[in-house]
């Protein structure tokens, strides 16, 4: 039997690659969409990012249900990765060989998102299947997510400076690397009784406490979605930064977000989920609101570090809460539900954040999303008591 630490490391590597491939497109997204035929910057960038998350929302549950029914994870992760890679690399080739309409670009982007969410969501589910503590396993997922996003920001900015399409080619190559990586991992998916959609819905209704991490996942990712679009334009327009410099600024958030998730996830196993999720969200929301009021680039950078620290406190504990609550045979479906909530939040953050920034300015956009983070933390307090969740993790 393959040791758990080895498989944990490999699966974290798969998650890292998926996030790196996703985030490298963000810093230079304005130049990328222009090269792909868009005639506007903010609106086209918004839809280019949003359509991927629309696919995440629509198909995360499909991948999870299929995986739970088959009792397998590895083949579907590989399939999703190949689908995403073909779309990304095909987009590079097709955009140079022919005049693609931007609608066609968005359609390809949608298919790429379908593949990408399969690889991402099921890789996290495989970590859920491991022993060793839910906080530890979700901390590994969290540090992989944070590391991929942290490195993706500066790498994407540097690649965009070389050529606007370079991040697309790089991301496609990264997704291909997932196939040999995931082949090294033993499939530990619990044997399923072949759940139907009706049975899964009934099971999730039987565990209403899942609404708590789902709600936090929605709002947490809503703030991330706002940062991914509005944050890029905030630094470009307010502080006159280029793609490489924007990438470095975003890394001030992603670096502590990455490095602290594993130790903070382990701590949540010991002290429980309540303090990291609720108190962490309160602090996270305040810090997000403050970013939009930054008078100088130095202050903005310091606040981004704080956002990263508080985000690292919240993220692994929230994912671990899903594992604490969900039955073993429905983990892929439960995590898919969490990822759907998160993807819906990210999509909302991209669209709402973009519209708010365009209509009322950056400060209002950051104030609204930060305020929502505070609101969810306050309103979740009764739910933690009602469902008797948030204590130290059960032994595994």
N, C-alpha and C positions, 0 to 999 in steps of 0.2 A: 504493500500500500504506500502511495506517495505521501510524504509528510505534509501536514497542514501548513507549516510556515513556508515551504517551497511553493505550494499552490497559491497561498495567499499573496506571495510576492509576484508570481506570474500574472495572476488575475488583476492585481493592482497595476501591473505593467500594461495589460490590455486596456483598462479604464484610462490610464494615463495617455495612451496613444489616441484613443477616441476623442478625448478632450483637447489634446494638442492639435489634432486634425481639425477640430471644430473651431477653436479659438484663433488659429493663425489667420483666419479670414477676416477677423474683426477690425484690427487697426487700420488696414488699407481698404476697407469695404467701399468707401466712396469712390476711390479710383478703380476698384475692381468692377463695380456695377457700370461705371462709365465705359470701361473697356468692353464690357459685355453688351453694350448697346442701350443702356438706360440714358434718359435725357435729363434726369434730376438727380440730386445727391441724397438728401435726407429721406424723401419718400421712397425712392428706389432701394436705398439701403435698408430701410425699414421692412419692405416687402421681401427682399432677398433673405434677411434674417428670419422674418416671421414665417415664411412658407416652410422652412425646415422644421420649426417647432409645431406648425400645424400637422405635419406628418408624425412628429413625436406623439402628439395628442391622439391622433386617430389610430396609430398602429402599435403603441407600446403595449396596450392590453391584448392585442392580437398575438404578438410575439409571446407574451407571458402565458396566455391561455394555451397556445400550441405547445410551448415548452412543458407546461404542467401536464398536459394530456399525454405527451409522448414520454415523459420521464427523462428527457434529454435536454442538455443545454448547449454543449460544444458545437454540434453541427449547425445550429441556428445562429450562433455567434459568428461562425465562419461565413455562413451565407449572407448575413447582414453586412459584414465587413466587405465582402467581395462586391456586393451590390453598390455600396457607397463608393468604393474605389472606382468601379467602372463608370459611375455617373460623374465623379469629379474629374477623372482623367479624360473621359469622353467630352466633357464640357470644354476642357482646354483645347483638345484637338478640333472639335467642331467649331469653336468660336474663331479659330484661325483659318479653317478650311472653307467656311461658308458664313453668310450673314444670318446669324440666328436672331429671331425676334426675342425681345426680353420676356415675353410670355412663355416661349419655349424654354428659355433659361430657367424660369421659375418652375416649370413642369419637371425639368431634370433635377432641379434642386429639391423638389418635393420627393421624388423617387429616392434620391440620395438620403434624405432624412428618414425615409422608411427603413432603409438598410442600417443607417447609423444608430437609430434608437434600439434596434434589435441587438446589435453588438453591445451597446452600452448597458441597457437595462438587464440583459441576461448575464453579463459579466458581474454586475453588482449582485444579482441573484445567486450566482455561484459562490460569492463570498458569504452570502447569507447561509448557504448550505454547509459551510465549514464550521468546525468546532472552534473553541478557543475564546469565546466571549463576543457577544454581539457588538459591544462598543469597540473592541479591538478590531474586529473585522470591518465594521463600518468606518472606523478610523483609517484603516488601510485604503478603503474606497475613497474616503475624504481626502487623504493626502495625495492620492493619485489624481483625483479631480482637481484639487488645488494646484498641484505641480504642473499638470497639463495646461491649465489655464494660465498659470504664472509664466511658464516658458513660452506658451503660445503667443502671448502679447508682444514681447520683444522680438521673437523670431518672425512672427507675422509682419511686424513693422519693418524689420530688416529685409525680408523677402519682397515686400511691396515696393520698397525703394529700388530693388533690382528690376522688377517687372510686375505690373498689377496682377498677372495671371500666375506668378510663381507660387503664391500660397495655395492655389487650387491644385497644382501639380504635386506640391509637397504633401498636402493633405491626402491626396489619392494614394501616394506611395505609402504613407503611414497606415492607412486602412489595410493595405495588402499585407503589412507586417503582422497584423493580428492573427492571420490564419495559422502560420507556424507556431505562434506563441500559444494560442489556446489549445492547439493539438497536444501540448505537453501536459495539460491538466486533466486529472481524473474527474470524470463526471459523477458527482455525488447527488444528483437530483433524487429526491425521495420518490419511491414508486407511487404512481398516481392511480386513483380510481377513475381516471379519465373524466375530469369535470366538464360539465356543459356550462354554457354561459349562464343559464338559469340557476344551476347549482352554485356557481361561483358568486353570482349576485346574492343568493341566499346566504352563503357563507360569510360574505363581507357584511351583509346586514346583521348577521349574528355577532359581528365584532365591530360595533359602532365606534369603539374607541379609536379605530383606524382613522376616523375623521380628524382626529387631533393632529397626528403627524402630516396627514394630507393637507390640512389647512396651513400649517407652518411651511410645508414644502411649497405650496402655491405662492405664499407671500415672499418667502426667501428668494425664490427664483424670479418673482416679479421684480424685486430690486436688482437682481443680477441682469435681467433683461434690459432694464432701464440703463444700467451702467454700460452694457455692451454696445448700445446705440447712442444714447444721450451722452454718456461719459466720453465717448470718442469725440463727438462734436463739441462738447463742453471744453475739452482741452485744446481742440483745434481752433475754436473761435475765440474763447475767452483769453487763453494764454498763448495763442499763435504757435502751437506746436505742430511738427510734422508727424508722419506715421511712426517713425522710429522712436521719437520722443514720447508720443502717446503710448506706445507699447511699454516703454520704460516706466511711465507713470502708473499704468495699470498694474505693472508688476509689483508696485508698492503695496497694492491690495492683495494680489494673488500669492505673493511669496509667504507672508505670515499665514494666510488662509491655507496654504499647502502644508507648511512645515509643522503647524500646531495641531492639525486634525487628528493625527494618530495618538499623540499623548493625551489630548483632551478627550478623545473617544474612550481611551482606557480609563480615564478619570470618571467618565460618566458611568462606567460599569460599577464603580465603587460607590459613588455618591448619589447615583440615580440620574434620571433624565430631566427632572423638573428644573433644577437650577441652570444647567446649560441651555435648555430650550427656552424657558420663559424669561429668566433674568438676562440671558445672553441676547435674546431677541429685543428686549427693551433697550439695551445698550447699543445694539446693532442699528436699530431704527434711529436713535438719537444721532449716532455718528453719520449715518447716510444723509440725514437732514442737514447736518452741519457742512457736508462737502459742498452743497450748492451755495453756501454763504461764504465760501473761502475767499478772503481778500487778496491772497497771494498764492503763488504756485507752491511755495514752501509749506504754507499752512494746509493747502489741499493735499499735498503729499503725506503730511503727518496724519491727517484725518483718514486717508486711504489705508494707512497702516492699521489704525484703530478698527476700521471697518473689517479688514482682513482678520484681525485677532478675534473680534466678536463673532464674525462669520464662522471661523474655525471652531468656536465654542458650540455654536448652534448646529452646524451641519451633521457631524457624525452622530450626535445624540438623537437627532430627529430621525435619521435613517435607522438607527438601532432601535428606536421605538417601534418602527414598523415590524422589525424582526421579533421584538418582544411580544407583540400582540398577535401577529398572523400565525395561523396553523402551518406546520411544516409543509404539508402537501399543497399549499396555496401560496407559497412564498413568491414564486415568479409572478403570479397574478397580483398579489398584494404590492410587490415592488413596482410592477407595471402601473398599478393604480397610483402609487406615489409619484412615479415618473410622469404620468399623465397630468397629475395635479401640478407638478413642478413645471412641466412643459407648457401647460396652459398659463401658469403664472409668468413664465419667461415671455411667451407670446403676448400676453397682456401688457407686460412691462415694456416690450419693444414698441407696440402700437400706442398704448396710452402714454408712455413716456415720451415718445416722439411727437405725438399730437400736443401734449401739454407743453413741451419745450418749444414747439413751433408757435403755439398760441400765446403762452404766458411767460416763457423764459425758462432757463435751466433751474433757477432757484426754486420755482414752483414745482417743477417736475420732481426734484429730489425731495422737497418737503412732503409732497403727497405720498410717494412710495415709502419714505421713512416713517411717516405717520401711520401708514397701514401696518407696518411691522410692529409698531408700538401697540396699535389697536388689537392685533391678533394675539399679542402676548397677554394683554389685559383680559380680553374676552375668553381666553383659554383657561384661565385660573379655575373656574367652576368645573370645567370638563376634566381636569386632572383629578379633582376630588371625586367627581361623580363616577368616573370609570376606574378609580383607584390605580392609576398608572403614574409613572414617573419616578418610582422608587428604584433602588439598586437592581441591576439586571439579575434575572434568575441564573443559577449556576448551569453551565453547559459542559 
